[in-house]
Every structure is written in C-alpha cells, then in structure tokens.
Amino acid sequence: MEDNFSSYHPVISFFFFLFVICVSMFLMHPVFLAISFFSAFSYNLILYGIKKTLKNNLLFILPMMIIIALANPMFNHYGVTVITYLPTGNPVTLETIIYGIAMATMFCEVLLWFACYNEVMTSDKFIYLFGKIMPSISLMISMTLRFVPMLRNHMRVIANGQKCIGRDTSNGKTTDKIKNGVKKVSILTTWALENAIDRADSMRSRGYGLKGRTAFSIYRFDKRDRAILIVMILLAITFFVGNSTGNCYVSYDPIVKVKGIPLDLYSCITFLSYLTFCMLPVIVDLYDKYKWKALRNNINKKENRGYRLWT
Amino acid sequence: MSEKRNVDEFLDLWFDDKKIEQYKMPIPENPMVSKLSKLFRVLKTDAQDEIFVSIEDYYSRQETSKKLTKRTIVTLIILLLMSPLTIAFGILFMGDRKYTFIGIMLMFYAIIPFFMGFESRKPQTRELIVIAVLSAIAVLGRTAFIMVPMFKPILAIIIISGVTFGPEAGFLVGAVSMFISNFFFGQGPWTPWQMFSAGIIGFVAGVLFRKGLLKRTRVSLCLFGFLAAIFIYGGIMNPAALIMYTSHITIEGIIGIYISGIPVDLAHATSVVIFLWLISKGMIEKLERIKKKYGLLV
C-alpha cells in the first residue's frame, strides 16, 4: 500500500530508517523499546494492512522472540535474584529473564523496521542515493536486479525448449534429471554472458561513462522535504542531548536498574522526542488522510449547492 | 580479426581514460596546437562533450590521476582512523550492545575498501556487466532452492567467478549477490556479515588460484569449497548470530554456537561441493571462452 511518507525524498526516508534502526538496535531502555516497537508495528499496519502484518509476525517474529527470550536465561547466569536452578546446577535469575525479554523485543522491532525499510526504500531509491558516491557499484546493483527476473524468464524458455527435445527434468531417472538440469544451467550461462557483452557494447556506443552525463531521477527536494528534515534534525538533537545526560540509563547486570521512571522533565522530553520521531511516518500519513477526507467533505458540501464534480 | 581489434582500440582510445596512457605521444611544441586547442575550448558546449577535449586537458588529467584519488583517501581514513575510533566508541559508550555495534561497523569498513578500489579503477563496461550477470546467476541459484534449507549453490558460483575473473571480481560477485538476494529474502542486521563472508570467499578463491595453490580441477575446487563453506562462511556467520542475539560473549558461548552450527555448516558445505562438482567444469570453460572471445582483461 502506498503511504504518504514513501513519497518523500529518498534522503528523508534513508535518514529516518538509519536513525531509527541504529537507535533501536543499540538502546535497551524499556520505554525506548516500547516506543520503538509500537511505532514500528503501527507503521507496518499502514504499509501492509492488518492481515498481512499479523500473518508475518505470528509466523516468523513471535517464535523467534520466544526462542531468544528463553535462550538468554538458559545460557547466561549473571544477576543476583536467583529464582530457581537448572538441572545442570546453574542458577536462573530474574535479571537474565528480563534481559532476555528486552533482547527479544529489540530484535523483533529491528525486524519490524526492516520490514518497513524493504517496502519504503525500494532499490531505485537506494541506487539514486548511492549513484553519486559509487556510480559503478550502484549501476551493477541495479543491473543485477534487472537480470534476475530476466534470467528467470529465459530459464523458462530454455526449459520449454529442452522439454520439446525430450530432455525434461520433471521425470526420468535421477541421473538423467541432474544431467538435464546442468545442461539447462549451462545454456543459460552462455546466453546470459553473450547477452551481457552485447549490452555492454550497446551501452558504450550510446556514450555510457562519458563526462557530463546525468542519471534519470524523478525525485525533487521541495519545501515539504525541507520542513520534515528540519523537524527530524531537531528531534534527533533533542534526543541525543537528552540521552547523553544519563536520564535514560539502564542496566541489567548485576541488578535491573532503570532511570527515567518515574518521569521527570528531562526524561519526559527525551521520550517524547523519540516517540515523535518514530511516529513521524504514521503522523504524516494520518494527517494526509485526514486532509483528503476534509477536502472531499468540502466538495460534497459544494455539490449540494449545485456543483457536481463526480457522483 | 585485426580489423576488429583496430576498432576496439579506437573505441578504447575514445572512451577509456586508462587506455589512453598506452598511446602517450610527445607533446608537440607547435604554436598551431595551442591555437587549435584554444579553438576546441571555444567549441566546447555546456554539456562538455568529450570529443572536443584539448590535448592539454588530456595531459593535465593524467597528472591528477597519479595523485591519490579522493576514494583512496576515504579508504585510508576508514582503515586507519575510523576503525579504532569505532572500537573505542563502542567500548566506552555502547555498554552491553558494544559487540553488535562494533561488529556491524567493522563489516562495513571491510567491504568499503573493495568497493572504493573498484570505483577508482574506472572499470570497463563489459567487466561491470559480466560481474552483474554472475551475481544475477548466483542470486537465481539462491532463490531457486528456497524450499531446501541450507542447500544453496551461491557459494559455488562465487568461487567459480573468483577463480576465473580474479580476486576483486570474486569479492564483488559475493558481496553484490548476497546484498541483492536479501532484497528477496529480507534485509536485516545480518546483511553486512553475509556480504563480507561471501565476498571474502570469492576473494580468497581468486588469490589462491593466482598463487597456484588452487587448481581448476574438480577435486581441488570441491575441497576448497568444502573448507570455505565450513571455516570461512560458518566461521564468520556463527559468531555473527551470537553477537546479534546476545550481548554477553563468553568462550563457552562461542564454542557452543560453533558446535550447534556444525550440522547446518556440513549441509551447506555438502551442497557447495555437489554444485561445484556438477557445474564447475562447464562454467569455467564458458567463462574462459567469453574472456578469450571478447578480450576481457581480468
């Protein structure tokens, strides 16, 4: 589903995901974990819809979370609050259990953010961003992305052709199957390489790599992007300053020590700035939907007065 | 044949800066030349068409190319300055997440010099596309066997390309194919680790082949593939998993994760051996033929 935040300039999306993924990967404060998890999940809901988000998470992320949360108290034995003892004689402590849960939440939210990243930062945006720093590598990446479906289609053509002359891979003896499969791969390789050389020559004769040539892009850094970039930078600075004062310190070893709860002014500001930052895509998208609805309502009102734009 | 070569040389002369060094001629001390070059400068359009480059421009460009390029400097800064700084920063400020942070950053620093070196070399278009095709075949191999866990031909293709096209191409095929296939499998904190470990296998294959330690025989390649899959790929990815999921790294933990990874690594290595056994001979022959036919200088 196309959301409003994806339509911003690639620099904005990249900066957002870089910040959010890095911060959520390295901060283990429970409030930060909760904020990050909540915003990642709600952005997933906007991008994928309720059904797909739940399906993805219940199938893959939830079991992963349980395994990580259980693995930590099994293999680590630090902490002072002993709850029980394992059959091997090692203690199970409250601290390791809590840390395991925090770890599992952290891992899960990083995966959720990456799910959003895959949807928003499409490969063309990535190549647009890195095309200036590493032109050859990003061209190579974009070509590889093109070649994968092309080669897959051609593999089907080859398979059909081979089937017609009796070299099918779907039945027969196993050795024959393997032999035919290898033959198909070899045909594909030859075709792909010859095709690649042709393509290279064609690119060169059209002037690829000459000085002063530009790359096509449809992205424009406009007012809206500038505004959101300023907001993002301000929030990030507030967050870092607030974080560096030590209000959001947390330690799980040897005892669980959480600062910033109950809320005081500084920690409150830090938490709020982080929450706003993480929720920016959701806020932007909801505001956009609200505005669209309001405008349509306006039109409906006008329609009653005699205008008819659509039925 | 000779005519085709002439055309090739002519094209190289016009399009590749590198090649022009071979055709170095003495600068004629002729007033006509400077006049002509001035005339060409006037003719230069805003688009800076390369055809109207004056001789002086050519020589000045050659001088600059001998200096350290920006990319080399960036690489040096990363290697000498950034990595110790990152480690110090991680240990001082990251607390219990320091291993994850340092690990991922060092993986990036390890990949960047290869990419930057490739960029500053100004690779030929043909080279670029051949590497892209090999990566695409590797990605296709990884997606084709998506149903069978750990049974992937991707390392086999990376080793073959390292052996035929040299260490640099081997690294690029490995890193790019891992990066691209994660667009289909899902990106995550494991991407830099996979990119580096697959890339370094291609690199090592290329280096060992150049040194004569690795032969283009099936047995030799299969042996290398088996060892590389277990010791390089498994050797990097197992502790990477530990670093990603936990934060208290102990020697027992590392030993434990290596032991628990043995079956997976063995399955992976077996698949690499099977694919190398089946496709290596044909693939290497084809790649060599392409190299010879089109004169790829790798």
Interface residues (C-beta under 8 A of the other chain):
Chain A: M25 F26 L27 M28 I68 A71 N72 F75 N76 Y78 M103 F107 V110 L111 F114 A115 Y117 N118 S123 M134 P135 S136 I137 L139 M140 I141 M143 T144 L145 F147 V148 M150 L151 R152 M155 I178 V182 V185 S186 L188 T189 T190 A192 L193 E194 N195 A196 I197 R199 A200 D201 M203 R204 Y208 G209 L210 K211 G212 S251 Y252 D253
Chain B: L11 F15 A47 Q48 D49 E50 M94 G95 D96 R97 T100 F101 F115 M116 F118 E119 K122 P123 Q124 T125 R126 L128 I129 V130 I131 A132 V133 S135 A136 I137 V139 L140 T143 L172 V176 S177 F179 I180 F183 F184 G186 Q187 G188 P189 M244 Y245 T246 S247 H248 G253 G256 L278 I279 G282 M283 K286 L287 I290 Y294
